[in-house]
Amino acid sequence: MLVLRLLNVVAPAYFLCISLVTFVLQIFLFIPSMFRDPSITLLFSPALLHGALFLFLSANALGNYVLVIQNSPEDLGKGLNLGKGAEVVTDWLDGSRAPGSALQSTHFCRLCARVTQRHDHHCFFTGNCIGSRNMRNFIMFCLYTSLACLHSLVAGMAYISAALSMSFANPLAFLTLLPHSVSQFFSGALLSSEMFVILMLYLWLGIGLACAGFCCHQLLLILRGQTRYQVRKRMVVRARPWRENLQEVFGKRWLLGLLIPVLNVGSDYRRQKEK
């Protein structure tokens, strides 16, 4: 448990540090290097397009990250008539559903110390549980984080290509870039700043692919009307059309949430809360 609590603090700090380093590299290194082409006017420079796109992706990624943390799953234990209930608490600590409760897929998280409805999993990078209230923001966070990382990867490869006068037309060039750069760095032929950018390229690639895969996996579970917790516990869920499952998470006005980081717009959960 101590290791999990430590990871609950280290993982968000790691994500914020990577985000800060990515922002600094993009704004102060990659984008300014795109202005060096004298044949392109400032107004039609690709640097402005890349800068605007990166700011859009970063704002959505960080905005949904904050909403995942702020829009925590509701503590259902406060709304249940438990009485003294020592045995119920013991069952929850085992990760089971509250006895006598009609709420499906409720789960007690030891790290968050609360019972959440439609519990999916505990995300260490946000330090929060993912459930019915913040699932849509979590998916948007994964989507825009993967896009921001892949955009930074492309911009970084363009910078390295110009700085080292090399071409990435051959797919093997990226695979051999790291070992070749390490040998050049220790021989003194490669600057430390360029070596740092090369290391960040592989880090962006790993984070981008991981977030994209996780986002696709979560969308597949939503289409099936399941959560990771239900799959892990082998719970039987009521079959519904996939459109209803998507609408329950993303709401009717899903396009607004796709463009800007907002709360669950038009979702069934919000309508139930308003009642």
N, C-alpha and C positions, 0 to 999 in steps of 0.2 A: 504494500500500500504506500509506503514511503517513496518507493521508486516511481509509482504512478503519480503521486502528488508533485514530485520533483519534475517529472516530465510534463505535467500540466502547467508548469511555470516556464520551463526551458523552451518548449515547443513554440509558444506564442512569441517569446523573445527572439527566437531564431527566425521566425517568419518576418517579424518587424525589421530585423537587421538586414535580411535579404532584400526586403522591399526598399529599405533606405539606400542600400548599396546600388540596387538596380536603378532607382530614381536618379541618383547622383551620376552614375555612368551614362545614362541616357541623356540627361539634360546638359551635363558639362563636358561630355566626351563624344558620344556617338552623333548626336544631333548637330553640334557645332562643326564636326568634321564634314557634314554634308553640305555646308555652305561654301566649301572651298572651290567648288566648280565655278569659274568666272563666266562660263557661257550661259548660265541659267540666272535669270533675274531673281531678286529676292522674293518678289510676290509669288512667283511660280516655282519656288525652290521645293524640292521633295522633303527638305528638312521640316518645313512647316506642316506638311501632311503627316510625316512620321511623328512629329511632336504632338500634333493634335490627336492622332490615333492612340499614341502611348498614354497621354493624359486621360483620354476617354476610358481606356481599358483599366488604367490604374485607379481612377476615381470609382468605377463600378466595383472593382475587386475590393478595395479598401472600404468603400461604403457598405457593401454587403457583409464584409467581415465585421464591421462595427454593429450592424443590425443583427447578425447572428448572436453576438455577445449580449447586446441590449435586450433583444426579444427572446429572452430565455424561456424554455418550456415551463408551463405553469406547474406549481407544486400542488398536485392533486391531493396530497396527504392532508392539506389544510381543510379541504372540502369534504372529507370523509368523516363519518361519525364513528370514530375508533374507540372511544371510551378509554379504558386503561390499555387494552390492545397490545400487550407485550408479545403475544404469539404472532400477531399480524406483522409487527415490525421484524420479527425474526424471519418470516417468510420473505419479506421484501429484501432483506439482506442477502438472501439466496438468489435474488434476481427473478422471483416468481411474481405472478399477478396477485393482487390483494384478494384474499378470500372474501366471498360474498359481494364483491364489487362487479358491476356490470360493465366497467370500463375495459375495453380490449387493449391488449398490448401495453399495459402499464408496467412500469419498471422502476425500481429504486436504484438510483446511482449513488454509489458510496462517495465518489469525489464531489458531486454536486449536492449530496445530502438532501435529495428531494425525489418525489415520485412524479414521473412525467407520462403524459398520454401519447400514444403512437410513438413510443421511443424507438429510435433507429440505432444510434450509437453515441458514444461519447467522443467528441473531437478534441484531441489534445492541442491542436494548433489554434483553436479558439478558446480552449479551456472551458467548454460548455457542452451540454448535451444537445443533440439534434433530435427534434421532435416535431409535433404538428405545427408549432408556432413559427419555427425558423427553418423549416426544411427548404422552402423555396429560396430564401436568402442564402442558404448554404450551397445549394446547387448553382446559383448565380455566382457565388464566390469562387467555387471550383472552376466554373466556365471561364470567367474573366481572368482568373489567375493563370490558367493554362494559356489563354490567348496573349496575356501580357508577357509571359515567359517566352513563348514562341516568337513574339514580335521582337523582344530583346535579343533573342538568339539570332534572328535574321540581321538586325542592326549591328550586333557585335561581330558577326561574320563579315559584314561589309566593311567594318572598321579594320578588322584584322587583315582582310584581303588587301586593303589599301596600305596599311602600315607595313606589312611584310611582303608586299608585292607578290601575293600568291593567289591562286584560283581554286575555287571550290566546285568547279565544273565536274571534276571526278569525285564520285561519292566516297571513294577511299581516302580522299584528302582530309576529310573531317575525322575519320577513324585514326589516321596516323598523325593528326595534328598534335595531340597531347604528348605522346612519347617523344616525338621529334622536338617539340618545344621544351620539354624538360631537359633534354640533352643540351639544347642550345642555351638554356637559362643557366645551367651549372658551368657551361664553358664561357659564359660572359657575353655571348652573341645576342642575347635577348634581354630586353629591359624588364624590370620587375612589374611595371604597370601593364605591359603587354602580356606577360605571363599570368597576371591576375585576371585579365579579361578572358584569356583562354580557359582558365579554370572556371570562370563564371559561365562560359558557353555551355560546358557540360552540366553544370548545376542547373541552368535554365532548361536544358533539354530534359533532364531527369524530372524536375518539378513539373514542367509543362505536360509531359506524357503521363505522369502519375495523376495529376489533377484531371486531365482529360479522360483517362480511364475510369477514375472514380466517379466523375460526372456522368459518364455513359452508364456505369453500373447502377447508380442511383436512379437514373431515368428509367432504366429497364425494370427496376423494382417498383417504381411508381406506376408504370403501365400495368404491371401485374397486381397492383393494389397491395403490395407487401412492404415491409420494412426489413432492415437487416436483422433486427432483434427477432422478428417473427420467423425469418428463415433459419436463424441459428437455433431457435427453440422449436422449430418444426410445427409452428402453429398453423391451423387451417383458417384461411380467410374466405370471406364471402365473395364469390365471383361477381364482378361488376364490369360494365363496358370500360374500355381503356380511356375513353373521353371523360367519363365521370371521375376516374382516378386522377387524371391530369388536372381537371378543373378543381378538384378538392385541394390540390397543392398550389397550383399557380393562379387560380381564380379566373374569372371571365376576362378581365382586363390585363391579361398576362403580358401584352406588348409593352405597356407602360413600365412594368417591372423589369423587362428585358433591356430597356434603354437607360433607365436611371435606377439607382438603388432606393427602393421604397419597401414598405412593409407588405404583408400579404394582401395585395389589392384584390378586393372582390372575392376572397376565398370564403368557403363555407364556415371556416373557423371564426373569421371576423364577424360574419353575420350572426353566428351563435353568441358571440361575446356582446354584440350590440343589443341583442334581445335581453 
